[in-house]
């Protein structure tokens, strides 16, 4: 019985991983669409130029980096001394 379970486990695990991949795919597409919408609403001229020259991935990574720096600066201002 234990031997059968040991043989079956990798296939069950593989099935679970494949199922989770199918569940994750639509969720990541929705997140990307929201990021792109936010990018077009809030991007500056330099980020739009990067979008045109280099494509979506590079432009979104620069945009996220800028937003991350802005949030970091806000957090530093609010932090008590």
One Martini backbone bead per residue (centre of mass of N, CA, C, O) as a GRO file, in nm:
protein
   81
    1UNK     BB    1   0.057   0.062  -0.022
    2UNK     BB    2   0.302   0.256   0.005
    3UNK     BB    3   0.418   0.211  -0.280
    4UNK     BB    4   0.174   0.322  -0.435
    5UNK     BB    5   0.183   0.605  -0.310
    6UNK     BB    6   0.472   0.675  -0.408
    7UNK     BB    7   0.394   0.649  -0.715
    8UNK     BB    8   0.145   0.858  -0.713
    9UNK     BB    9   0.244   1.136  -0.604
   10UNK     BB   10   0.379   1.275  -0.856
   11UNK     BB   11   0.110   1.285  -1.022
   12UNK     BB   12  -0.053   1.455  -0.825
   13UNK     BB   13   0.139   1.695  -0.817
   14UNK     BB   14   0.131   1.759  -1.119
   15UNK     BB   15  -0.174   1.812  -1.133
   16UNK     BB   16  -0.175   2.048  -0.933
   17UNK     BB   17   0.017   2.235  -1.089
   18UNK     BB   18  -0.157   2.254  -1.344
   19UNK     BB   19  -0.408   2.370  -1.210
   20UNK     BB   20  -0.273   2.627  -1.091
   21UNK     BB   21  -0.192   2.744  -1.366
   22UNK     BB   22  -0.486   2.784  -1.467
   23UNK     BB   23  -0.569   2.975  -1.236
   24UNK     BB   24  -0.340   3.199  -1.266
   25UNK     BB   25  -0.355   3.313  -1.555
   26UNK     BB   26  -0.608   3.505  -1.540
   27UNK     BB   27  -0.503   3.672  -1.300
   28UNK     BB   28  -0.247   3.791  -1.442
   29UNK     BB   29  -0.397   3.934  -1.674
   30UNK     BB   30  -0.557   4.132  -1.500
   31UNK     BB   31  -0.313   4.269  -1.368
   32UNK     BB   32  -0.185   4.371  -1.632
   33UNK     BB   33  -0.423   4.547  -1.725
   34UNK     BB   34  -0.416   4.737  -1.479
   35UNK     BB   35  -0.125   4.835  -1.515
   36UNK     BB   36  -0.169   4.961  -1.796
   37UNK     BB   37  -0.385   5.161  -1.716
   38UNK     BB   38  -0.213   5.310  -1.507
   39UNK     BB   39   0.013   5.387  -1.695
   40UNK     BB   40  -0.159   5.569  -1.891
   41UNK     BB   41  -0.254   5.764  -1.662
   42UNK     BB   42   0.063   5.817  -1.507
   43UNK     BB   43   0.259   5.866  -1.722
   44UNK     BB   44   0.533   5.990  -1.847
   45UNK     BB   45   0.711   6.084  -2.118
   46UNK     BB   46   0.949   5.887  -2.080
   47UNK     BB   47   0.775   5.626  -2.045
   48UNK     BB   48   0.642   5.647  -2.325
   49UNK     BB   49   0.902   5.625  -2.488
   50UNK     BB   50   0.979   5.344  -2.384
   51UNK     BB   51   0.728   5.204  -2.486
   52UNK     BB   52   0.784   5.257  -2.788
   53UNK     BB   53   1.083   5.140  -2.804
   54UNK     BB   54   1.066   4.863  -2.589
   55UNK     BB   55   0.795   4.825  -2.444
   56UNK     BB   56   0.608   4.704  -2.189
   57UNK     BB   57   0.806   4.580  -1.980
   58UNK     BB   58   1.003   4.820  -1.948
   59UNK     BB   59   0.796   5.042  -1.880
   60UNK     BB   60   0.668   4.903  -1.629
   61UNK     BB   61   0.927   4.881  -1.461
   62UNK     BB   62   0.979   5.186  -1.441
   63UNK     BB   63   0.707   5.264  -1.320
   64UNK     BB   64   0.728   5.087  -1.063
   65UNK     BB   65   0.986   5.220  -0.960
   66UNK     BB   66   0.866   5.501  -0.926
   67UNK     BB   67   0.641   5.420  -0.731
   68UNK     BB   68   0.827   5.300  -0.515
   69UNK     BB   69   0.978   5.565  -0.451
   70UNK     BB   70   0.732   5.728  -0.367
   71UNK     BB   71   0.649   5.544  -0.130
   72UNK     BB   72   0.914   5.565   0.023
   73UNK     BB   73   0.909   5.871   0.069
   74UNK     BB   74   0.642   5.880   0.222
   75UNK     BB   75   0.738   5.693   0.454
   76UNK     BB   76   0.969   5.882   0.553
   77UNK     BB   77   0.789   6.127   0.627
   78UNK     BB   78   0.595   5.960   0.836
   79UNK     BB   79   0.818   5.891   1.008
   80UNK     BB   80   0.921   5.880   1.317
   81UNK     BB   81   1.193   6.024   1.519
   0.00000   0.00000   0.00000
